[in-house]
Amino acid sequence: MNKLENIDKILIKTAAQDKTGFGEKILCLSVAQNWKEIAGNISDRTAPIKIHEKILFISAESPAVKDSAKFLSKNIVENVNKIVGRGEKIISGIDFGKFFESPPKVPPKIPAQEPEKNIFSKENLEKIILTDEEISECEKKSAGIENEEQRKNLTEIFLSRKKTEKLKLQNGWHKCKICGELCEPEKIICSFCEINERDKMRQRIRKIFYDEPSTTFHKAQDKIFQEMPHMKKECTLSVIESERSSLIRETAARVSFGDKNSDNAKFLVMLLKQVNEKDLTDALIDRAFKELRFNLADRNLSEKS
Ligand SMILES: [Zn+2]
């Protein structure tokens, strides 16, 4: 095993044992980098999103692709543990997000590979000179490791990270507005934060409808634009519609056909018909219940009746 492979192995091992969440990010990046090899012929229709508590979350392009991924899950788990973990069991299963999303155009990956190849070439990295201060900063970070070889390896990782960081700054990279990690010149926030913010945005959209079920799509969109300007591109009307629909389905599952006066029932009708409570009429409620009859808690009964 050459020295670089050894450093890689230590990094993966350290990441697998890390409990702060940072380790999971490193592992997921590594999975994304090797996705083609891991997921084989479904790799371009799926993408790894995150790793949490040894579960790899995957987004799939369509329900059919999701089924294929499910079918291949044992292979995927084995491949991740073999290719990224190199024998270390870094994941024990896979799962899918609640929503189908097209995989991000460019899966999150450690800056390397195609478009950045030229900027981050070995040649360019070698041209970067670290100051004495920067070097001692890196040495300090690994000073706590007792084993000399491991300490040296870790210092090397920090030194090369520092060099990459300097190179990135020279090439227009800037701090992510949220986490402070460096991100590509054309981005506002980094790929990691994009994933988290997408989650947050979806929750926020639900909260908007939860607080005011009659909110129009455009009004909800305006609110997100104001609160999360960095998500402008992502907050499309179809994303908003999808959140509202799933809120409708979830609420309907808690309401019975005969129950037209509970708070849940009223909320459901207001949400579906985008009206305020004062505009609720019996006729409107009846219509909404008929529309939703297959989503209600006792849908089996209503199907028969
Ligand atoms: Zn970030």
Residues whose N, C-alpha, C, O or C-beta is under 5 A from the ligand:
A	BS01	ZN	C176 I178 C179 G180 I189 C190 C193
